[in-house]
Amino acid sequence: MRIAIVHYHLRPGGVTRVIQHAVSTLRGSRCQVAVLTGYLPDAESFIPGAVHIAPGLDYPQSGTSGQTSSLLIDTLEATARKALGGPPDIWHFHNHTLGKNIALSQAVYQMALRGQKLLLQIHDFPEDGRPANYHTLIENIGEGNPALLAARLYPRANHVHYATINSRDRAFLCQAGMPESHVHLLPNAIDLGHIKAMQTTPPNESERLFVYPTRALRRKNLGEFLFWSAIARQGDRFATTLAPTSSADRSSYLQWVALARRLKLPVTFEIGRTSPLPFPALLASATAITTTSVAEGFGLAFLEPWLVGRPLTGRDLPEITGDFKTHLIRLDGLYRRLLIPRDWINLDTFRHKIKVGYARWLSAYMRPETKQAAELAFKAALQGDRIDFGHLDEALQQSVIRRLKSSTVMRSEIRPARLFGAAPSKSVIIRNCDAIRRIYGPAQYRHQLERLYTRVGESGSGKLAAISGEVLLDRFLAPDRFYLLRT
């Protein structure tokens, strides 16, 4: 089979890693693969000859409108034929719904109308916390109509299949009307190389190091990581790996850096940039790997620690980790919520922030504000007489951390009481590692891709139908999924 894998660019990031794994695992298979992209910063990271530049695929430059969808289709088809020696049997698009290049979103719909066999892999939904993307799409593709936008973004037909990286996204698409037979779970491949984790030097227990492998976006909930550093025992150290690049995320990040310095918290920022250790060895040097994120797509941070023999601690995200627990991967060191007494913050201020933030959230998606929905979003943060720290915004989180740093009495009221309790047994670490390599390793990924391409290739053509964009929005905008850190 001739397969054309298409993405806007191949800059370092999650989708690029997924494409790299696909190309490397399919080498020597019965699939002939060509990657079409608009920008390639590092050709050495791919097999020679695998990547081909298709002008017009990258994000349009600021102030330009890009090109038309028909011209982009012509470019894609010509580039693919030259790379593969003939037209692709299957087009495998990544994140075509994101709205970063309107011409690509339109091109995919036009190709579906023409009966091209498509595999549309969605890593990030515009309906899930990306209102600016959604606004661009509904304005340029949906003509202001959510139903029309959904019909064009998510064409439903025999020859169009979808791949999601977690079961939540698959369920949401199916609930919106996509046939279950055409939405496939395709989790990311995981491969940290051949580091022998269990033979690395055990960390010094008297000087524990907690590493948060993250590019510290707002949704990564960096304040909660600093919360734990503020009540750490003597000798504990904390480190994050990378800084964010977007202006909004960077502004929040710099506030946390300033607070950590002001309170003399034992935190090192951007250790991934300054450390001479490669990433796997950096993880292996930690006592435990930590995550405090309030929203994830696939959730590499929940799996990679076990591959280097290190335990995981921090915040659980059941809608993501549920997939891992189904395979009996034990994540016992995670907590569902970080609960503090409600009277530690001004509850009226918090309620108002939720009301305003959620109303803006809904408005950005052309949804009306309702008092009932805002109250549900507020109540989702509460549990009895306590409140979840992760639901607070930066200002409220900072006020709590400042008080906590100066009061040892307050620390007895935190639930859970500590970030890291007893380390898992060596047998648990080994079993988790073995399960992750078996289920998410390159060999399994190759098998899943080949099976999926075969399924798409054998599909007959059919007329396009629509799914319900309103149902999809309902699922992603549910009040219990709202966090101020995502606004």
C-alpha positions in Angstrom: 0.0 0.0 0.0 1.1 3.5 -0.8 0.6 5.7 2.2 0.9 9.5 2.3 1.3 10.9 5.9 0.5 14.6 6.0 1.1 17.2 8.7 1.6 21.0 8.7 5.2 20.8 9.8 7.8 18.6 11.5 9.0 21.0 14.2 9.9 19.2 17.5 6.7 18.2 19.3 4.3 15.4 20.1 2.8 14.9 16.6 6.3 14.9 15.0 7.3 12.2 17.4 4.3 10.2 16.4 5.1 10.5 12.7 8.7 9.6 13.4 7.6 6.4 15.1 5.2 5.6 12.3 7.9 5.9 9.6 10.5 4.0 11.5 8.2 1.1 12.6 6.8 0.7 9.0 10.2 0.4 7.5 10.4 -2.9 5.7 6.7 -3.5 5.9 4.3 -3.9 3.0 3.5 -0.2 3.3 5.4 2.3 1.2 5.3 5.6 3.2 6.0 9.2 2.3 5.7 12.1 4.7 4.4 15.3 3.2 5.0 18.5 5.2 5.3 22.2 4.9 8.4 22.6 7.1 11.2 20.3 8.1 13.8 21.8 10.5 15.8 18.6 11.0 16.0 16.1 8.2 18.4 13.9 10.2 15.6 12.8 12.5 13.9 10.9 9.7 14.9 8.1 7.4 16.6 9.5 4.3 14.1 10.1 1.5 11.0 9.7 3.7 10.1 13.4 3.9 8.9 15.6 1.1 8.1 19.3 1.2 4.7 20.4 0.0 4.5 24.2 -0.3 1.4 25.6 1.4 1.1 23.0 4.1 2.7 24.9 6.9 0.9 27.5 9.0 0.4 30.6 6.9 2.6 33.5 7.7 1.1 36.3 9.8 -0.7 38.7 7.5 -1.2 36.3 4.7 -4.2 34.2 3.7 -2.3 31.2 2.5 -3.4 29.4 -0.6 -6.7 27.9 -1.8 -7.7 24.4 -1.0 -7.8 23.4 -4.6 -4.2 24.5 -5.2 -3.1 22.7 -2.0 -4.8 19.5 -3.2 -3.0 19.8 -6.5 0.3 20.3 -4.7 -0.3 17.3 -2.3 -1.3 15.0 -5.1 1.7 15.9 -7.3 4.1 15.6 -4.4 2.7 12.3 -3.3 2.8 10.8 -6.8 6.4 11.8 -7.2 7.4 10.4 -3.8 5.4 7.2 -4.0 5.6 6.5 -7.8 1.8 6.7 -8.0 -1.2 8.1 -6.2 -1.6 7.2 -2.6 -3.9 4.3 -1.6 -4.5 6.1 1.7 -4.1 9.6 2.9 -3.2 9.8 6.6 -3.8 13.4 7.9 -2.8 14.5 11.4 -4.8 17.3 13.1 -6.6 18.6 10.0 -9.4 20.0 12.3 -7.1 22.3 14.3 -7.6 25.4 12.1 -3.9 26.2 11.9 -4.2 26.2 8.1 -7.7 26.7 6.8 -6.8 25.5 3.3 -5.8 22.1 4.7 -9.1 21.7 6.6 -11.0 22.6 3.4 -8.8 20.3 1.3 -9.5 17.3 3.4 -13.2 17.8 3.1 -12.9 18.2 -0.7 -10.8 15.0 -0.9 -13.5 13.2 1.1 -16.1 14.5 -1.4 -14.0 13.0 -4.2 -14.0 9.6 -2.6 -10.3 9.6 -1.5 -9.6 7.0 1.2 -8.7 9.0 4.3 -7.4 8.3 7.8 -7.9 11.4 9.9 -5.9 11.2 13.1 -6.9 13.8 15.7 -4.5 14.7 18.5 -6.1 18.0 19.5 -9.7 19.1 19.1 -10.6 22.7 18.5 -13.6 22.1 20.7 -11.4 21.1 23.6 -10.0 24.3 25.1 -9.0 26.0 21.8 -11.7 28.7 21.3 -9.5 30.9 19.1 -9.0 28.0 16.7 -12.7 27.2 16.7 -13.6 30.8 16.0 -11.2 30.9 13.0 -12.8 27.6 11.7 -16.4 28.6 12.1 -15.8 32.0 10.5 -13.9 30.6 7.5 -15.4 27.1 7.0 -18.6 26.9 8.9 -20.1 30.3 7.7 -21.1 31.0 11.3 -23.0 27.7 11.6 -21.7 25.0 14.1 -23.7 22.3 12.3 -22.1 23.2 8.9 -18.7 23.4 10.5 -19.0 19.9 12.0 -20.2 18.5 8.6 -17.1 19.9 6.9 -14.6 19.2 9.6 -15.7 15.7 10.4 -17.1 14.1 7.2 -18.8 10.8 7.8 -18.5 8.2 5.0 -17.5 4.6 4.3 -14.1 5.7 2.9 -13.3 8.1 5.8 -11.9 6.7 9.0 -10.7 8.4 12.2 -8.0 7.7 14.7 -7.9 9.0 18.3 -5.1 8.8 20.8 -7.4 8.1 23.8 -10.7 6.4 24.5 -12.3 9.7 25.7 -12.0 11.3 22.3 -13.2 8.2 20.5 -16.3 8.0 22.8 -17.0 11.7 22.1 -16.9 11.3 18.4 -19.1 8.2 18.5 -21.6 10.0 20.7 -21.7 12.8 18.2 -22.8 10.3 15.5 -19.6 8.8 14.0 -20.0 5.0 13.5 -17.9 3.1 16.0 -16.6 1.0 13.1 -14.9 4.1 11.7 -13.3 5.5 14.8 -10.2 3.7 15.9 -8.1 3.9 19.0 -4.5 4.5 18.0 -2.4 5.3 21.1 1.0 6.8 20.7 4.1 4.6 20.5 6.5 4.9 23.3 10.2 4.3 22.9 13.0 5.8 25.1 15.7 3.7 23.5 17.6 0.9 25.2 18.5 2.5 28.5 18.8 -0.2 31.2 16.9 1.6 33.8 17.1 -0.9 36.6 20.9 -0.7 36.4 21.1 3.0 36.9 22.4 4.4 40.2 19.5 4.7 42.7 18.8 8.3 43.7 20.0 9.5 47.1 17.0 9.1 49.4 18.3 11.9 51.7 18.3 14.4 48.8 15.2 13.4 46.9 14.7 14.9 43.4 11.2 15.3 41.8 11.3 16.0 38.1 8.3 17.3 36.2 8.9 16.6 32.5 6.9 19.3 30.9 6.9 22.4 28.8 5.2 24.5 31.5 2.0 25.6 29.8 -0.8 26.9 32.0 -2.8 23.7 31.9 0.3 21.9 33.2 -0.7 23.4 36.6 2.8 24.5 37.6 1.4 26.1 40.8 0.6 22.7 42.2 4.1 21.5 41.6 5.4 24.6 43.5 2.7 23.9 46.2 4.5 20.6 47.0 7.9 22.2 47.0 6.7 24.8 49.6 6.0 22.0 52.1 8.9 19.7 51.1 11.1 18.1 53.7 14.7 19.3 54.1 16.9 18.2 51.2 14.1 17.7 48.7 14.6 19.3 45.3 12.1 19.9 42.5 12.8 20.5 38.8 10.9 21.3 35.6 12.3 20.5 32.2 11.2 23.2 29.7 9.8 26.7 29.5 6.7 27.5 27.4 7.1 29.5 24.2 3.6 31.2 23.7 3.2 34.7 25.2 0.2 33.8 27.3 1.8 30.7 28.8 5.1 32.4 29.3 3.6 35.3 31.2 2.1 32.9 33.7 5.3 30.9 33.8 7.5 33.9 34.7 5.2 34.7 37.6 5.8 31.3 39.0 9.6 31.6 38.5 9.5 34.9 40.4 7.4 33.5 43.2 9.7 30.5 43.6 12.7 32.9 43.9 10.9 35.2 46.3 9.9 32.3 48.7 13.2 30.5 48.2 11.5 27.4 47.0 13.8 24.4 46.2 12.9 24.5 42.5 15.1 24.4 39.4 13.5 25.5 36.2 14.3 24.4 32.6 16.6 21.6 33.7 16.0 19.9 30.4 17.8 22.8 28.7 20.7 23.1 31.1 21.4 19.5 32.1 24.0 17.6 30.1 22.1 14.4 30.5 19.9 13.0 27.7 16.2 12.9 28.5 15.9 9.2 29.6 19.0 9.6 31.9 17.5 12.8 33.3 14.3 10.9 34.2 16.3 8.1 35.7 18.2 10.5 37.9 15.0 11.4 39.8 13.6 9.9 42.9 10.2 10.1 41.3 8.6 11.7 38.2 5.8 14.1 38.9 2.9 15.4 36.9 0.3 18.0 38.1 -1.4 18.7 34.7 -5.2 19.3 34.6 -5.6 18.3 31.0 -3.7 15.9 28.6 -4.1 14.4 25.2 -2.3 11.0 25.3 -0.4 11.3 28.6 3.2 10.2 27.9 4.1 11.5 31.4 2.1 8.7 33.0 4.0 6.0 31.1 7.6 7.1 30.4 8.8 7.1 34.0 8.3 3.3 34.3 10.6 2.7 31.3 13.5 4.1 33.2 12.5 2.4 36.4 11.2 5.4 38.3 7.9 5.7 40.2 5.2 8.3 39.2 3.5 10.7 41.6 1.1 13.6 41.3 -2.3 14.3 39.8 -4.4 11.6 38.2 -6.5 12.3 35.1 -9.0 9.4 35.0 -10.3 10.2 31.5 -6.7 9.7 30.2 -5.2 7.1 32.7 -8.3 4.9 32.4 -6.8 3.5 29.1 -3.6 2.6 30.9 -5.3 1.0 33.9 -7.4 -1.1 31.6 -4.1 -2.8 30.7 -3.3 -3.3 34.4 -0.7 -0.6 34.5 -0.6 0.4 38.2 -0.6 4.1 39.0 -1.0 3.9 42.7 1.1 7.0 43.5 -1.4 9.4 41.9 -4.1 11.4 43.7 -7.4 12.4 42.1 -7.6 15.9 43.8 -5.4 18.0 46.0 -7.9 19.2 48.6 -7.4 22.2 50.8 -9.9 23.8 53.3 -12.4 26.1 51.5 -11.7 28.9 54.0 -8.1 29.2 52.7 -9.4 31.3 49.9 -12.2 33.9 49.4 -15.0 31.6 48.1 -17.0 34.4 46.7 -14.1 35.6 44.7 -13.5 32.0 43.4 -17.2 31.6 42.5 -17.2 34.9 40.6 -14.0 33.9 38.7 -15.7 30.6 37.7 -18.9 32.4 36.6 -17.0 34.9 34.5 -14.5 32.4 33.1 -17.0 29.8 32.2 -19.3 32.4 30.6 -16.4 33.6 28.4 -15.5 30.0 27.6 -19.1 29.3 26.4 -19.3 32.6 24.6 -16.1 31.8 22.6 -17.9 28.7 21.4 -21.1 30.7 20.6 -22.9 29.0 23.5 -25.3 30.9 25.8 -24.4 31.4 29.5 -26.6 29.6 32.0 -26.6 30.1 35.8 -27.1 26.4 36.3 -24.0 25.5 34.2 -21.8 28.0 36.0 -22.9 26.6 39.3 -22.1 23.1 38.2 -18.7 24.2 37.2 -18.2 25.8 40.6 -19.4 22.7 42.5 -17.1 20.5 40.4 -14.2 22.1 42.3 -15.7 21.3 45.7 -15.7 18.2 47.9 -17.5 18.7 51.2 -15.7 21.5 53.1 -12.7 21.4 50.8 -11.7 22.7 47.4 -9.4 21.2 44.7 -6.3 23.3 44.4 -6.0 22.5 40.7 -9.3 24.3 40.0 -8.0 27.7 41.3 -6.4 30.2 39.0 -2.8 31.5 39.4 -3.6 34.4 41.7 -5.6 32.2 44.1 -2.9 29.4 44.0 -0.2 31.9 44.8 -2.0 33.3 47.8 -2.4 29.7 49.2 1.3 28.9 48.6 2.4 32.1 50.3 0.3 31.3 53.4 1.4 27.6 53.4 5.1 28.5 53.2 4.9 30.5 56.4 2.6 28.2 58.4 3.5 24.6 59.5 0.0 24.3 61.2 -1.8 24.6 57.9 0.0 21.6 56.4 -1.9 19.1 58.5 -5.1 20.0 56.7 -3.9 19.0 53.2 -5.3 15.9 51.5 -3.3 14.0 50.4 -0.8 14.9 53.2 2.3 14.3 51.0 3.3 14.1 47.4 5.3 10.9 47.7 4.7 8.1 50.2 6.1 4.6 49.9 7.8 3.8 46.7 6.3 1.0 44.6 8.0 -2.3 44.9 10.6 -3.3 42.3 8.2 -6.0 41.0 5.5 -3.3 40.3 8.0 -1.2 38.4 9.1 -4.2 36.3 5.5 -5.3 35.6 4.5 -1.7 34.5 7.6 -1.4 32.3 7.0 -4.8 30.7 3.3 -3.9 30.1 4.1 -0.5 28.6 6.7 -2.0 26.2 4.3 -4.7 25.1 1.2 -2.6 24.6 2.7 0.7 23.5 6.1 -0.4 22.0 7.1 0.0 18.4 6.2 -3.6 17.4 2.6 -3.2 18.6 2.4 0.2 17.0 3.5 -1.2 13.6 0.9 -4.0 13.9 -1.9 -1.5 14.7 -0.9 0.8 11.8 -0.8 -2.0 9.3 -4.1 -3.4 10.5 -5.7 0.1 10.3 -4.4 0.8 6.9 -5.7 -2.5 5.6 -9.1 -1.6 7.1 -9.2 1.8 5.4 -7.9 0.4 2.1 -10.7 -2.2 2.0 -13.5 0.3 2.7 -15.8 1.1 -0.1 -16.7 4.7 -1.1 -20.0 6.3 0.0 -21.8 9.6 0.3 -20.9 12.0 3.0 -23.1 12.6 6.0 -22.7 14.8 9.1 -22.2 14.3 12.8 -23.6 16.5 15.5 -21.3 19.4 16.2 -23.5 20.4 19.1 -23.1 17.0 20.8 -19.3 17.2 20.4 -19.3 20.7 22.0 -21.5 19.5 24.8 -19.0 16.8 25.7 -15.9 18.9 25.6 -17.6 22.0 27.3 -19.2 20.0 30.1 -19.1 22.0 33.4 -17.2 19.3 35.3 -14.3 19.6 32.7 -13.8 23.4 33.2 -10.6 24.7 34.8 -9.6 28.3 35.1 -6.1 27.3 34.1 -7.5 26.5 30.6 -9.1 29.8 29.9 
